[in-house]
Amino acid sequence: MKNMVTFIAALSLMFSAAPVNALCAADTASSSVSAAADIKAFTGKWTHQVSEGNNTVDKSAKNVGTVEINADATYKYTDAEGKTSAGTVKLGTDKIDGTEFTVLSFYEGSALKYTAYSVAGADVLSLGNGNMARFVKAVEAAASISDFAGKWTHQVSAGNNTVDKSAKNVGTVEINADATYKYTDAEGKTSAGTLKLGTDKIDGTEFTVLSFYEGSALKYTAYSVAGADVLSLGNGNMARFVKAAESAAYSLGDVNNDNVINAIDASNILSHYAMSSTSKGGSFTEAQIKAADVNGDGAVNSVDASCVLSYYAYNSTVKTQAVSFEKYLTAFNEA
């Protein structure tokens, strides 16, 4: 990898010093040199990346498409919106400052679309432009979509901390094994779409990438590492999808699931109610919300906390066997 970084840096300097027309003319120069490489060495899928921001593409990359190179020297390009184009690839070599590069020239008809430079064994094709764009060899995805099937919670940072330090739930996404998904926001509004699975390398680390499309529009790009139950949505670790654990069997009123209904549960209910009444949002899971809504009116508020406190007081003073919380509520409501 260190050699690869050195090569990219050297290639970047060469391209920044070379005139633009010299780069575009690389295919002409390569025709005079016999290609040592074979097109089969480059067959497969490559990810088209461009620099995101002021950094070079190896420091901050944005995926903008993919190119599939075939053994018959044809290719198919697919952009981020799913639009496709096709053409042919010509293979050659070129020397820049004494260093020999394999050159791949991508034609759509007679128009030269891309000129890509490689060194033997490299999984990166530089597109010049001061190391601001490249094709990166896509590794066959070890994961399958079924590995990610299930419900995930969409979290964003609550405040100035990163999302792993302070998270606010803003929605859920249900991923299906048939590569479809359903998104539900905090207000209950839903949308649906399809998923594409791939891989990417960032600073030598390989990630599984899930691209969420609504029609042709890319809605989210999520990154995972093997075995992780978190999908990072980038943005400086300010947003993520977190795998929703199977709901624990919470009893009505016992929101902390410690098998006791007491003042702690009432306090937790009040805290959730206070947070949900502000822009911070509530802190309960769906299972906890069901446990907290003790009067069954579809809302978690001070009335539920009052019911819990009332039962706790009864349970603390009764001298005989206390009735269940459900029976107590029935008698309480009938009184």
C-alpha positions, -999 to 999 in steps of 0.1 A, spaced: 0 0 0 29 23 8 43 18 -27 9 25 -41 6 58 -23 41 67 -34 32 59 -70 0 79 -69 18 109 -54 44 107 -81 18 103 -108 -1 133 -95 30 155 -97 37 143 -132 1 151 -143 0 185 -126 32 194 -145 21 181 -178 -1 201 -202 -38 190 -204 -35 183 -241 -5 160 -234 -27 139 -211 -55 137 -237 -30 127 -263 -17 97 -243 -36 72 -264 -17 84 -295 17 80 -277 8 46 -264 1 32 -299 38 33 -307 47 11 -277 38 -26 -275 15 -33 -246 30 -57 -221 -3 -61 -202 -34 -79 -214 -69 -65 -213 -79 -96 -192 -58 -82 -163 -83 -53 -161 -116 -71 -166 -142 -68 -139 -159 -39 -121 -142 -7 -111 -156 22 -90 -153 57 -105 -143 81 -77 -138 118 -77 -123 140 -50 -149 153 -24 -137 187 -13 -103 201 -15 -83 169 -8 -70 145 -34 -92 115 -42 -71 91 -21 -79 112 9 -115 120 4 -134 101 -23 -170 103 -36 -184 74 -57 -199 87 -90 -203 56 -110 -190 21 -120 -173 8 -151 -174 -29 -161 -145 -39 -183 -150 -71 -204 -124 -95 -219 -135 -85 -254 -122 -50 -248 -157 -35 -244 -170 -17 -213 -202 -5 -198 -203 26 -176 -231 32 -151 -234 66 -133 -248 73 -98 -283 77 -112 -282 44 -130 -277 58 -165 -255 36 -187 -232 41 -217 -209 17 -235 -178 16 -256 -145 0 -263 -111 0 -245 -77 3 -262 -47 -9 -243 -12 5 -246 18 19 -227 34 53 -222 65 66 -206 64 97 -184 98 109 -170 112 75 -176 85 56 -158 64 32 -179 27 30 -174 0 8 -188 -26 31 -205 -63 22 -209 -82 45 -233 -120 44 -230 -139 53 -262 -176 58 -268 -178 56 -305 -149 77 -317 -149 100 -287 -122 95 -260 -141 95 -227 -113 85 -202 -76 79 -202 -65 58 -173 -29 50 -161 -18 19 -142 13 2 -129 17 -36 -129 -4 -52 -102 -21 -19 -91 -58 -19 -83 -61 18 -90 -63 35 -124 -55 72 -122 -75 95 -144 -49 123 -140 -62 158 -131 -39 162 -102 -50 129 -85 -86 142 -83 -102 112 -100 -96 75 -104 -111 40 -111 -107 16 -81 -110 -21 -86 -141 -33 -69 -135 -64 -48 -163 -91 -50 -186 -84 -21 -181 -110 6 -214 -100 21 -249 -106 8 -280 -84 12 -295 -110 35 -267 -103 60 -283 -68 64 -319 -78 64 -340 -66 93 -348 -33 110 -323 -5 115 -327 27 135 -316 59 117 -297 81 142 -283 116 138 -261 135 162 -280 153 190 -259 184 194 -222 190 187 -210 155 196 -206 127 171 -235 103 168 -218 76 188 -216 100 217 -251 116 215 -277 101 192 -312 111 183 -335 86 165 -351 101 134 -365 71 116 -362 34 109 -353 14 78 -365 -21 71 -341 -40 47 -355 -70 29 -337 -100 15 -349 -91 -20 -328 -59 -20 -358 -36 -13 -363 -14 17 -389 7 35 -380 39 54 -403 53 81 -395 88 95 -402 100 130 -436 113 119 -446 80 105 -442 90 68 -429 61 46 -408 58 15 -394 27 -3 -367 18 -28 -340 -6 -37 -305 -15 -25 -273 -21 -43 -244 -39 -25 -207 -33 -32 -173 -27 -16 -149 2 -14 -114 7 0 -106 38 21 -70 42 33 -64 5 28 -95 -6 48 -122 -24 29 -159 -16 36 -191 -32 24 -212 -4 8 -250 -3 7 -265 23 -17 -301 31 -10 -321 43 -41 -356 57 -43 -362 53 -80 -331 66 -96 -322 90 -68 -295 79 -44 -308 86 -9 -281 71 14 -247 56 11 -239 34 41 -205 18 50 -200 -13 71 -172 -35 82 -175 -73 85 -197 -82 114 -206 -47 125 -241 -38 135 -236 -1 126 -238 14 91 -219 47 89 -236 74 68 -203 94 66 -206 132 73 -179 131 100 -196 104 120 -227 125 125 -253 100 112 -257 62 111 -280 32 108 -279 10 139 -292 -26 138 -323 -29 160 -319 -57 185 -347 -81 189 -372 -64 213 -369 -76 248 -400 -88 266 -408 -57 285 -437 -59 310 -463 -31 312 -449 -3 334 -414 -19 338 -397 3 313 -361 -5 324 -369 -42 324 -356 -50 359 -387 -70 368 -398 -43 393 -423 -15 388 -412 15 410 -404 52 411 -374 46 387 -398 36 360 -420 66 366 -390 89 365 -378 73 332 -413 78 317 -413 115 327 -378 119 312 -389 104 279 -420 126 279 -400 157 286 -375 149 258 -402 139 233 -419 173 239 -388 191 227 -366 189 196 -344 163 213 -369 135 207 -376 106 231 -351 81 243 -373 49 245 -372 20 221 -405 8 205 -407 -19 232 -402 6 260 -429 29 245 -453 0 246 -444 -7 282 -447 30 292 -481 36 277 -498 20 307 -533 35 301 -532 24 264 -541 58 250 -513 58 224 -493 84 242 -465 83 268 -469 112 292 -473 123 329 -505 103 332 -487 71 326 -460 81 351 -487 89 377 -502 54 372 -468 38 378 -462 59 409 -497 50 422 -491 13 418 -456 16 434 -472 33 464 -499 6 466 -473 -22 463 -452 -7 490 -480 -5 516 -502 -35 509 -498 -62 536 -513 -90 515 -501 -103 481 -502 -74 457 -523 -78 425 -506 -75 391 -502 -41 376 -527 -49 349 -554 -58 375 -546 -28 395 -551 -6 364 -584 -22 357 -596 -16 393 -581 20 392 -600 28 360 -633 14 373 -631 33 405 
